[in-house]
Amino acid sequence: MNLIEKYETWVKTLVPFKDDKVFIWLGPAGLGDKITCLPAFRHLKKMYPNRKVILYVEPLISDLWRYCKYIDFTIPEFYIKSPDALGITKSDLAIRAWWTFYEHHQQHICKSGIIYICNTEYKDDIPLEYEIDILAEDLPKIEGYKNEILDLAKGKKIVSIAPAYTMFSRMWSIESWTKLVQMLKDDGNFVVSLGGINDLKVPNVDLEKCGLIPVRMVPHVLDIFDTLFTLNSGMLHLGSVNQDVRIVYISVGQFPPELIAPYRRGKLFHNMDVIDHSCPLKGECFKGHIEETKIRPMMNNFLSAYQKESGTKFPEENIELMKKYVCWHYCAKIMDKYSCSKLITPEKVFETYKKGN
């Protein structure tokens, strides 16, 4: 039975019996944002062990959802324009849109996932570590990836960089990545680039693997790595599924680490070094550059596409919420602190790495 047949069967036979199910609607978000929701789905299934958890979600990174043992059925958004088409009202949905979730994530992003997906208060005994399921058939592939890297490394210590092509406010320059890679190689390391297929291509890595290892397998491949160097990107969270690999986190704006850093072995900063830089200029140049030259045009394109596809304007109140989620606003609101990627040097990152060895 293909996915369309499964979907049609589900609509005909399951939707009328809502008391046996929990419906979740998650809107568009990045890989890291999706992974932060996994502890919430684990807790949701614990709360409702006898109910089916039904997820209505954008189709990207589908294997993250399809292979999650805490989600019983996934409906990709392209099958239906709205949950209303399923006969599901907004009151049936534990989370109605991603901006509802993020409006209250100041206490910590994973804890907020518990609150808004599970519709409950967060308690300190609820575990927040990530886990991503794999299949038995994945194991030979994982071993193949590891053996390939080990053979090429020829006994050298293996480290990874994650040069994400992400929000402008988070990115580290290609020049900085290139210089860090050379320092790591000169120190005797074998350097592998991990991330998505569209991420930055650093010219001097020993092995380019961006987009070439399935998402759910990456944490297991990291078993052979000593260190992962990453920004606030999907790889920060994907790497943290592996509870042991050391992480050097280049914190370059938007969210204070206390809000975004993943829990590992029950601790926020287990085996993780955070590199930050407070800007004495209070981010005025940062604010103007991000808002006008990057965020606003992207937002306008989104609003235009939304209206064209849906036939209606994007809700004005949600536009205001969207405007908040640029780094200058969040830092000003919470920490009065700004972080600038230009002021975090490869030398500083390498120094932090060596101190921990």
C-alpha positions, 0 to 999 in steps of 0.5 A: 500500500503506497502513501496515498492509499494509506492516507485515503484509508486513514481519512475514511476509517480513522478520522471519525474516531477522534477520541482515540487519537492525538493530532499535531500540526507542525508548520515549516521549520528547519532541521534543528527545530524539528529535532527539538520536538522529538522529546515532546513526542516521546512524552506525548506517547507516554501520556497517551499510550493507547492513542494514535499520534497523528502528525500533520507536517511539511514533507521535508525530512520525512524519514525523521517522522516516518521512523519515529516510534512515537508517531503513528501516522504522518500526513504530509501537507501537500495532500491537503490544504488545511486540517479542516479538510480532514474534519479536524477543528483547531481545538483538536490540534495540540499545536496550531502553528510553529510561531505559537511554539516559538513565541514561548521558547525563552525558558528553553526550546525543548521544554517549550516543545513539551508544553505546546505539543503535549499541552501540559506543564513541563516538569524537571523529571521529563527527559529532554535528550534526543533520539532518532530511530534507525532500521535494522537495514540501516546498520550495514550502511552505517558501518559502510560510512564509518569504514570508508572514513576510517580507511581514508583517515589512516589512523588520524583523529577524525573531526567534523565541521558543519559549515551550514548555509543558514540564516545570515545572522548565524553563518560563519564565513567560508574564509573562517571555515577554510582557515580552521580546517587548515589549522585542524589538518596541520594538527594532524586531524582528518577533517570531514564536512557534514551537513545538508546538500546546500551547505557551504563547500569548504575547499580544503576538507579531507572528505566532503560528505554534506548531503551524502549521509541520511539524516537518521544515520548521521548520529551513529556515524559520529561514533568514530568522530572525536569532535564536531564543530558546528554553528546554531544549525541543524547539525548542532541538534543532529550531532547531539543525538549522539550523546558522546561526541564532543561538540565545539559550538560556535555561538554566532547570534540569535539565541543565547546558548542557555535557550537553544543548546540541546540536553545531553545525558541530562545536562545542557552542556555535557561534552560541549564547549560554547564559544561566544562573543559579546559585542560592545556596539549593542548590535546597531549595525547588526540590526540594520543589516539583518533587518533591511537587507536579509530578513525583510526581502525574504519575508516579502517573498514568503508573504507573496508566495503564501497569498498566491498559493492560499488565496488569502493574506498571511495573518497580520498578527503572525507577521509581527511574530515573524519579525521577532525571530531575528537575533537582534530582537531576541538578544535585546529582549532577553539578554541585552547581548549581541554576538557577532560571527566576525569577532569569533576567529578560527584561532579562538575556535582552535584554541578552545578545541586544544584546551579540551584535549 
